[in-house]
Amino acid sequence: MVRADVSAMPEVLITGFDTVDVRFPTSLRLDGSDAMNPAPDYSAAYVILRTNDPNLEGHGFCFTIGRGTEICVQAIRALAPVVVGEKAEDLFADMGGLWRRLVGDSQLRWLGPEKGVIHLATAAVVNAVWDLYAKTRGKPLWKLLADLDPEEIVALVDFRYLSDALTPDEALELLRVRAGGRAEREAHLAAAGYPAYDTSPGWLGYDDDKLRRRCREAVTAGFTHVKVKVGASIEDDLRRLRVAREVLGPDRGLLLDANQVWSVPEAIAWMGELAPFEPWCAQPGDVQAVPAGRRGRCLPGGRLPPRRGQRGRGGAAACGQVRRPSLPARWWRRPLRAGRASVGVRLRGGERLARGAHDRVRRPPAPALRRAGTGHQRSLPAATLPRLRSHDPASA
């Protein structure tokens, strides 16, 4: 593996940071709407790490959905001074240690320690350092990570929460065994792209015509899997899934996402009604509310267990066997095969947001606004977003 000669590089020092509260009024068209979040304004608490090189910055952010973004910004301002004044190479040499320093601050830890606002802010700062790391190496971040040795990868992980299931030595052995096929897998990734699905057709607030049109656009673009939000009304879900399945046909994947809105009995009953559409399901309920002895339950007849979603925290299976990946009902009792659940399209920014520019603006219904309290009228216009507030130790 070829590594950059960092000894020949000028020393990079982190000299300060800027924060930005970035908000987009997505609730106007109900882009991003789901059963738990009916009218969100997709937003981000953004941080920029400044260095002694004016052409070198590290950028990071945490995702939010409107009100409260300012709280994440304040949390970033509380955490980011940890890296100000540090030599960048010292941070890069122990990224796992940096994480532990940030989450281990005893006073700020009282507010977390690794959940909620403090966790989000920590992610923004750490990701900004990773971005800076990749830029100093002249690589995209995925390539920087792919080039790490097994020992370097294991050193990134805080095993305090994993060691009962996976020890550092076990993780190291798993990575070493697979290291020999790294080049082949990377070549395949470069040639075929990374599997992705399209979530833009199925936001809960879209009417049937928009759902149908967006599904057609996804099919035309080459997506083989589409996600639809569910969970607010069984009648609406049945109608919307009929629309989606008509456009997608029987061979394309239909993914559902309830965004943790169901209880365990509701998830079992609701998915029993939706099972004829051959869906997968993410985030049926909150795993923290499910007794461990009930997490292995399947739907009646073993038709379709709800699955763990894309986020470990709340997208957990309320009644699925979480050791298996999501599979449609017809595959549940079959052995897994390589590539069986592959999507087979190039990644185009992950879960695409709705394009929206050419759509007629539909204001959310008043009850939805009252229920969600989006405050989108206070969102910053795009032209005023880069109002940075800087932190420079020299001016403190």
N, C-alpha and C positions, 0 to 999 in steps of 0.2 A: 504494500500500500504506500502510495506517495504522499508525504506530508509536507506542509509548508514549512519553510525555514524561518521560524519566528524570531530567531536571533538576529536576522538581518533586517527586521522591521523596526521602525521607530517606536519608542515606548508610547503606548496609548493610555491616557489617564482619563477617567470619568470625572468631569468637572462640574456637572450640574444636571438638572432635568427640567422638562416642561410637562405640564399636564393639560389635557383638553377634554371637555365634556361634549361629546359628539352625539347628536340626536337627529333622527329622521322621522317624520310624521307618517309612519307606515299605517297607523290606525285609520287614516283618511280613506284608504282603499281596503282596509282589513287585511293587508299583506301581513303574514306572520300570525294570524289569529288561530286560536285553538280553543278547546273546551275549558282549559284552565286559565288561559290568557286571551280573552275575547277581543281585545283591541290594543295590542302592544305598539309602542313606538320603538322600533329597533334602534339601539344606541350602543355606545361604548365609552368606557373610561379609558383614555388614551395617555400613554406616557412616552416621552422622547428623552433618551439619555444623551446628553451632550458630552463631547470629549475635547481634548486639546487639539484634535485635528478637525477643522471646520467642515471637512467633507465626510466625516465619519460619525454616524449616529446609530443608536439602537432604538428600535420602535417596538412597543408592545401595547396590548390592550386587553380588557376583559369585557365580555358581552353583557349588556343590560337591556331592559325593555322600557326605558323611559324614566319616570320619577325614581329617585334613588341613585341615579348615576352620579349625582354630585357627592353622595356619601362615599361611593367607590373612589372618586377622585381624591377626596380628603384622605382616605385610607392609603392610597398610593403615595400621597405627600408625606404621610407618616412613615412609610416603609422605605421609600427610595433613597433617603439620606444614608442608608446602610451601605450603598454602593458608591456614593459620591466620595471622591478622593482616592478611590481604589485603583490600582493598576489593573487594566483589563485582563492581562495574561494571568494574574493571580486568581481572578475570578474564574476564568476559563479552565484553569487547572483543577478546580474543585467545585464544579457546578452543583453536585450533590450537597456539599458543605454550605454553599450559598443558600440553597433552599432551607436547610436546617437552621441557618442563622436567622433567616427571615421569619420562619414560623416559630422559632424558639425564643424570640424576644418576650421576656416574661410579662411585661405590662400589656403589650399588644396581644399576646397569646390569650390573655384573659377574655378578649373579645371574640376569639375564634374557637379553638386555635387554627384548625384547618377546615373551616366551613364558613359559609356566609361571606360577608363583605371583606373580611381580612384575607380569606382564601382567594377571592377574586382579585384583590389588589396584589397579593403575592404573585399570582399568575401573571399579571400584567408586567410587574417588575422583572421577574425571572425571564419571561419571554423577550423582553427588551434586551436583556443581557445575551440571550441566545441569538437574537437577531444581530447584535453587535459582533458576537463570536463568528457567525457565518460570514459576515461582511469582511472581517479581517482575514478570513481564509479564502475569500473570493469564491465561495460556494453557496448554492441555495441551501437552506436549512436542512431539507430532507437528505441532501447528499452529505452534509456534515455529519448528521446522525448515522447515516448508513455506513460511513467510513470509520466509526468508532470501533475500537477493539472490544471484545466481550468484557474484559476487565473494566474498561471505561464505562460501558453501559451499566454494569452492575453497580459501579460506584455512584451512579446518579440516583439510585433508588433508595428510599428510606424504608428499610425492611421491618421496622418496628410493627407495622400493621400487617405484615405478610408472612413473617417467619414461621407461624404455626402451619401454614400451607406451603410455603416455598422459602427455602433458606438461600442466602447469597451463594453458597457453594453449589446448590442445586441449579439456581438460575445460571451460574457461570458455566456449568456443564452443558445445560441445554443450548446456550449460545455457542459454545465451542463446537459442539457436534454439528451445528448447522452453518458454521462459518465457511465451510468449504463450498457451499452452494451460493454464497453471497453474490458473486459476479454474475452467475447465470440468472439469478432472480432480478438483479438490477438491470441486466440486459433486456429481460422480458418486460420489466416495468417501463423502460425507455421505449420499447417497440410497441407495446400494447396499451400502455396507459394504466391508470388505476381505476378499479370499478367504482361507479358512482350511480346514485339514483337521483331522481328529480323530485324535489318537494314543492316546487312552485305551483303545480296545478291545484293542490288540495287544501289550501287554507280554509278554515271552517267558515269564515265570513263570505266566501265567494258564492255567487248564485250558480245555478246549474249550467247556464250557458257559458259562464266563464270557466267553470270546472271542465266542461266538455272541450272548450277551445284550447285550454292549457294542456289537457291530456293529448290532444291531437298534435300540438306543438312539440310536446315531449317525444312522442312517437316519431315525428318527422326528424327531430334532432338526433335520434338514434338511441334514446334511453329505453332500456328494457324493463326498468322497475320505476314505479311512481308511488309517492307517499300521499295519503289522504288523511286529514285530521278527523277524528271521530270523538264521540263521548258526550255531546250535549243533548242530543235527542235521538232515540232509536229510530223513529220514523224518518227523520232527516238523513240519518246514516244509511238506512236501507235504500232510500231514494238516490242518494249521492253515489253510493257504491254501484248501483245499477248503471248510472251514467258513466262512471269511470270504467267499469268492466266492459260495457258496450264498446267504448273507444279502444281500450287496451287489448281486447280479445282474450282468449283463454290462456295464451302462452306467455304473456308478460306478467311480471310480478306486481302485486298490489300490496303495498305496505300501509299499515294503519298505525296511528299514534294517538293515544288517549291522553297523553301528558299528565299521567298520574291522577286523573280525576275520579277514578272508580275505587270503590271498596272491593274486597275480595269477592263477595257474593255477586256484586254488580258486574265485575269483570267476567266471571264465569257465565252468568246469564247473558250478558250483552254479546260476548264473543260467540256464544252458542247461536244467537240469532244471525250473526254476520258470517259464520263459518261457510255457508254455501258459496260465498264469493271467493273462496280459497285465498284468504289474506294471510299476511304475517302481522303481528301486533307488537308495538313497542310501548313502553311506559304505561301499562294498564293501571298500575297503582304504585304506592310507595312501599318498597320492601321493608322499610323500618317499622311499618305498621303491621307487618305480617309475621305471626309466630313462625319460628323456624320449622316446626313440624308440619305446617300447612303449605310450605313452598313447593312441595313436590306434587301437588294435586294437578290433574289435568281436567279438561272439560269432559262432560259426559260423553262416553264413547271414545275418548282419546282424540277428539276431532282437532282441536287447535288450542294448545296451551299458550296464553300470552307470554311474551318473551321479554328478556332484558333489553332495554333501549340503548340509545347511543351514549348515554351518560350513566356512569356507575351509580351515582347517588340516588336519583329518583326514578330512573327508568328501569327499575328492577322488576322481575317477574313476580306478580302477585300469586300465581298458581302454576307457573311453569317450572320445569326442571332446569335451573339456570346454568347447569354445566354444559348444555348443548347450545350451539348457535341457533338463531331463528331459522325455522324451516316451515314451509307451508304445510297444511294439514296432510296432504297426500304423501308427503315425504317423512312424516314424523316417525313411523316405525321402520324406516329403511336405514341401512348403514350409510354413513356419509361417504361421499366420493370427492376426490380432488376436483375443484372447479364446479361442483354441483350447484352451488349457490352464487356463482359468479355473475356479475352484472354485464361485464363485457363492453363497457364504453369508456372513453377517455374522461378523466376527471376535469370538470369545467368549473372549478371553484367550489367543489363539494356540493352542499345543498344550495342550489341556486335560489336566490331571492326572486320574487316576481319582477319581471321587467318593468311593468307598470307605467312606463312613460307615455304609452299610447292609449292607456285605458281611461275611460271616463271616471272622474273622481266620484266615488260613492261614499258619502259620510256615513259612519256607523250609526245604527239606530240609537235613539236617545237612551233607551234602557241599557244598552251595552256600554255606552259612555258613562252612565251613572254607576253601573256595576264595576267597571274597570277603573274609572277615574283617571283616564290616561293623561289629561293635561296637555294634549298634543298642541293646543294653541300656544303653549309656552316653549315649544321646541324651537331651537335656533335655526334660522334660515341658513342655507348652505354658505352664503357669502360671508356670514359672520362667525362661522365655526372656528377658524384658526385664531381665536383669542387666547393666547398662551399665557400661563402664569409661570414664571421661571423661578427656579430655586438655585441660587448661586452662593456657596459658602462665603465667598469673598465679600458679598454685599450683606451678609447676615449680621 
